[in-house]
Amino acid sequence: MSLAVLTSVSRLRSLYRLKQIQAHMMSSHVEAEVLLEKVGRAGVITMNRPKVLNALNLNMIRQIYPQLKKWESDSETDFVMIKGTGGKAFCAGGDVRAIAEDGKVGGPLPVVLFKEEYILNNAIGTYKKPYVAIIDGITMGGGVGLSVHGRFRVATEKTLFAMPETAIGLFPDVGGGYFLPRLRGKLGLFLALTGFRLKGRDVQRAGVATHFVESQKIPELEKQLMGMKSASTEDLSRLLDSFQSQSTLDSEKPFVLENHISDIDRLFSSSSVEGIIQNLKADGSDFAKKQAETLARMSPTSLKITFKQIQLGATLSLQDVFVMEYRLSQACMRGSDFYEGIRAVLVDKDHSPKWNPSTLEEVSDQSVDQCFDPLGEKDLKF
């Protein structure tokens, strides 16, 4: 082969390699999983994994947390706004499949991710500046942790809220033990155990969102938020109130659980999960039957852990709730139901988990209490 041909081949290879590097750099740039930018007086966080409904992973947590802390002490930043891209989801949850896969082989992710996620959630709950979450679309699990502890949560008709963890052998974490028992009556316990889904205006009526704004008005709301010259809590509240007052969609529809609130308070008032099941079966109404059927599909261990979590969380500080929930997360990683739940719901998708133990009666009080035991040096610290 001549020198000219060799040189030509070498050039082509170099060019090809350069194009590969450029393509990788461009894709890395285009596919940044979370966008962090300063617009006017606002620090703006945009969840940017639309193909996986903006699911929250460790990389995103590690970008969001330090930026939040910087904005908190920055005199040029008045408030923080968080939103999602793609039009379908704010954030559909944490990357539980990755946690399960790593946990199975004894990897570090279950320790690291839960710890850092809860520290981020606590930072949002104790943030010194107003925090506005635009929860337009699916908001579950980890997405709830990124929004519900902030000062303002704006729902739209596309919002779909749920804490569905008992169906995957987990518990409603990310501070569920704090905000759920503080909803009216037994509503929080009901949502925690059943994973019941709330949609649109009902997310605000339940007390999970602070405001309801029609999704078509969100671009204008964001524009006005980012254009504010000064943005105190009162200023933001007035702006959000004004957008809410212009949003009449579904205002005539009653709260989806309106006719069942007194039933929920009555049926879910018990000193045990078994007692709740007995209440539901004895009641015999269609609503009660449906809830009994739902609970029968959930992990018995998860139901009992969740019941105690909500009971204890009612009187704990937010920080103490996260310490408790971290202990619970590690207990779930030591058990088998979480891995089986992920297999049944997300991997094989047969939705037929084989829980172990398979009945509530087989889950002893002692085994539940052990899940709440301190972890000593391994406990979550702030």
N, C-alpha and C positions, 0 to 999 in steps of 0.2 A: 504494500500500500504506500502511495506517494506521501511525501511530507504535507503537500497541499490538502490531500484528502484527510489525513490524520488531523491537521489543524482545523479543517472544516467540521469533522466529527466532534473534536474537542469543543469547538465553539458552540455547536448545536447542543451538546450535553450541558455546557455551562448555561446556555440560554434556557434550556428546559428546566434546569435546577433553579435558576433565577425565577422563572415563571411559577414553579412549585412553591418557592418561598413566598413570592408575592401573593399567590392565591391563598396560602395558609395565613399570611398576615392580614389579608383582606377579610377572610372568613372569620379570623379571630376578632377583627375589629367589628364586623357586622354582627357576629354572634356573641358579643359581650352579654353575659348572663344577667347582669344588673347594671343599669346606667345610673350614674351619680353626677348630678350637675347642679350648678348654682344658677338660678334664674331670678333676677331682681333680688328681693329680700327672702326668697324661698330656697331651701335646700330640697331638691327633687330626686326621689328614688323611684326608678322605674324597673319593675320586674320584667325581664326580657327573655323568657323561655316559652314563647307562645305554643310551640309544638307539644310541650309537656304541661300545658296549662299553668305555666310559671311556677312549677314545683320548686320548692326551696331546698338548696343543697348547701354543703359546707363552704364551698367557694363563695357563694353569695353572702352567707352569714359573715364571713371573714372580710368581705368588702364593705358591707353595710355598717357593721358595728363601729369600726374606727372613724368612718365618715360622720356618723351620727354624733359621736363624741366631739369631733372637731367643730361641727356646726353648733353644738350646744354652747361652746365657749367663744364662738365667733360673733363679734359685735355687728357684723354686716348681715347676719342671718337671723331673721325674726321667727321663722317657723319652718317645719319640715312637712312635705307632702309626699305620700307614697301611693303608687298606682301600678297597674299591670298593662302589658301590651297584648294585642291579639284579639281583643273584643269578646273573648269567651270567659276569661278568668282573671280575677285579681291574683290569687294564688291558691291552687287546689290542694295544697298541703306540703308536708315535708317529704323528702326522698326516702320513704320508708322501705322501699324495695332494696335500695343500696345498703341501708342499715341492716336489713335482714341477711343479705348476701354476705356482708362483712362479718356480722355477728356469728353466723354459722361456722365460720372458719377461725373464730377467735380474734378477728381483726380489731383495730382501735376505734373504728368509726362510731359504734354505739356509745362509747364513753365520750368521745370528743364532740360529736355532733349535738347530742342532747345537752351537754354542758354548755357549749357555746351558744346554742339556740336559746336556752333559758336565760343566759346572761344578756343576750340581745333583747329578749322579751321584757326582762326586768328593766333594762335601760329605757325601753319605750314607755313602760308604765310609770317610771320615775323621772321622765324627761322634763327638763326645766323650761322648755319652750313648747308652744302649741304644736301638736302633731296631727296632721289631717290625712286620714286613709280613705281613698276613693275605692270602695269595695264593689266595683262594677263587674259583676260576673261571679263565677264560682269562688267561694271563700270558705275553705275547710281546713281543719287541723292547723298546720304550720302557717297558713294564710290568716287564720284567726289570731294566732300569736303575734303576727306583724301588724295587726290593726286594732283589735278590741281593747288593748290597754292604753291606746292613745286617746288624746282629749276629744277628737272629732272622728266619727266614722260615718261616711256618706254612702248609703245604699241606693241602688237604682232598681227598676223593675227587672233587671237581669241578674240581680244578686241572688245567689243560692248559698245559704249558710247551713253547715252541719258540722257536728263533732262525731264522726262515725267510727271512732276507734274501738268500741267494744266488739265490732264486727271483725276486727283483725287481731284480736287478742292483745290489745293495748288498752289505754284509758284516755279520757279527754285531757291531754296534757297542755303544754304551752300556756299555763295559767288558768286552765279550765276550772281548777279547784278554787280559784279566786272569783272569777266573774260569774260562773254558773250559779253558785248558791246565793248570789246577790241579785239574781233576777226575781221577779215576784213569785211568792208562794213556792210551790214545788216545781215550777216550770224548768228551772235549771237542772234539777235531778232527772226530770223526765227527758229533757234533751240529751243529757249525758248518758243515760242508760239505753235509750232507744235509738239515738242517732237521728232523730226526727229532723226532716229538712224544712227550713223556713225559706220562703221566697219573697223577693221584692219588698214591698212596704211592710210586710210582716216581720222582717228582720229588725226594723225600727220599732214596731209595735211591741216586740218581745223585749226590747231594751238592749239589743246587741249593737244596733246602729243608733247614732244620735240624730241623723237627718235622713230624709228621703228626697232625692232629686232625680227627675226623669233623665234617662241616659242621653237623650238628644241634647240636653242642656249642659252635660258634663264638660265638653270642650270649652264652652263659654265660661263656665264656672272656673275651670283651670286657668284660663286666660286672665280672668279678673283676679284670681288668687295670686298669680305670679306677677301681676301688674300693681299690686298694692304697695303704696309708698311707705306705710307703716302697718304692721300686722300684729296687733295685740290680740289676746284671747277674745276680748270683747269685739274688736273689729271683725275678726274671722267669724265669730258667732253671728253677728249681724248679717254678714254677707251670705253665710250658709242658710240662715233663717229666711232671707229674702228669696233665695233660689228655691227653697222648700215651699214657700208660700205660692210660688208660680207653678208648682208641680202638683197637678190635681189627679193625675192618672191613678186609677184604682182606689181613690180616696173614699168612694162610696161602698167598697167591698169591706165586709167585717173581717177582723183578725181570724185567720184560719182555725185557731184553737178557741175562739171566743166562747163557743157553746160547751167547751170541754174543760175550761180553766178550773171550775169548781170540782169537776170529776178528777182532774189531775191532782189537785190539792188533797182530795179525799183518798184517792186510790194509792197515791205515792207517799202517803203519810204512814210510815211503818218503821219499825226498828231493824228491819232486815229486808234483803232482796226477796227471800222466800215469802215474807209477809206481804210484799207488794204483789207478787204473783198470785197469792191466795186471794187478795183483794180483787184483782182483775178477773180471776176465774169466777169468784162469787158474784161479782157485779153482773156479768152476763150480757152487757150491752155490746153492740157492734164495735164501738170504740175500744172498750175494755178487752174484747176478744182479740182485736187487731194488735193491741199493745202486748198482750200475753204471747201471741204468735211471734211478734218481733223479738221479744226478750228471749224466747226459746231458741232462737237462731244464734244468739250472741255467746261469746265465751263466758262460761260460768265464773271462771276466775276473774276475768275482766269486770264482770258485773259487780262482784263482791268488792274488788279493789276500788272501783269507781264509786260505789255507794259510800264507802268509808272516806275516800278522798273528798267527796262533796260535803260530807258531814263535818270532817275536820277543817276543811278549807274555809268554812263559813266564819270561823273566828280567828283565822290566821292572817298575818300581813302578806302582801304580795310576795315579798322576798322569801318568807317562810314557806309559802305555798310552793315556790320553785325548788326549795331545798327538799321538801317532801316529794314533789313530782320527780326529781332526779333519782331519788331512792327507788321510787316505783318503776321508773324507766329501766333501771339496772336489774330490778327483780324480774321484769318482763323479759329482758334479754337472757336471764338465767333459765327461764321456763321454756316451754315448748309451744304454747298457744300462739305467740306472736309470729313465729316462723310458719306455723300451720295456717294462720289467718292470711298471711301474705301469699302463701302458695295458693290457697283456695280462691282468693279475690283478685290478685294481681298477676300471678304466674300461670297456673293452669286454668284459672277462671271457671272452675266447676262449681263454685259457690257452695261446696259441701264440705266444710271444715270438720275434721275429727278432733274435737276438743278433748283435752286430757288435764284434769278430770272432766267427764262428760255431763255431770249433773251438779246442780248447786249444792245438793246435800253432801256430795263428796269433797267439796272445797271447805276445809276446816277453818275455823276462826284463827287457829294458830298459824296456818299457812298464809292467811291474809295478813295477820299482824306482822309476820316476819318481813313482808314486802315493805313495811314502813320503818323497819329498824335502821338506825343510823349506820353510815358506812365508814365511820371513823375518819381517817386521813383522806379517804376517797370521796367524802361528802362534797356537795357543791358549795363553793365559797365565792363570795362577791368581793 
